[in-house]
C-alpha cells in the first residue's frame, strides 16, 4: 500500500501560518491596549496631583498668575486624558478585531486538520482492507495446497 500523502498539506501549512500571524497580531494589539491603559492611568494620576495642588493653593492667598497657570495645566491634562481615552477605546476595538481574526484563523485551520484526520482514517481502513485481502489470498493458496496434497 502506498504511503499516506495528504494533498491539502500546503493549505494546512498556509492556514497554520495565518493562525500564527493572527496570534502575533492579537498579542501586539493587547500590548498596545495595555500601554494605552497605562498612559491613561498616568494622566489620571497627574490630574489628581494637579487637583490636589490647586486645592492647596486656594487655601492661601490668591495669586492670579498661579491660578491661570494651574488652570491651563489642568485643561491640558484633561485634553490629554480625553486623547488617552480615545486611544484606549481604539486599542480595545483593535484587540476585539484581532481576536475575531484569530478565532477565524483557528477555525479555518481546524477544518483542514479535520479533513486530514478523515483522510488518514480512510487511508488506514483501505490499507487494512488490502492487508486482509492479501492474508485471505495466502490462506486460500495454502488451503488449495493442502487439498491437493491430501485428496
Buried (B, 14 or more C-beta within 10 A) or exposed (E): EEEEEBEBEEBBEBBBEBBEEBBEBBEEBBEBBEEBBEBBEEBBEBBEEBEEBBEEBEEEEEEEEBEEEBEEBBEEBEEBBEEBBEBBEEBBEBBEEBBEBBEEBBEBBEBBEEBBEEBEEEBEEEBEEEEEEEEEEEEEEEEEEEEEEEE
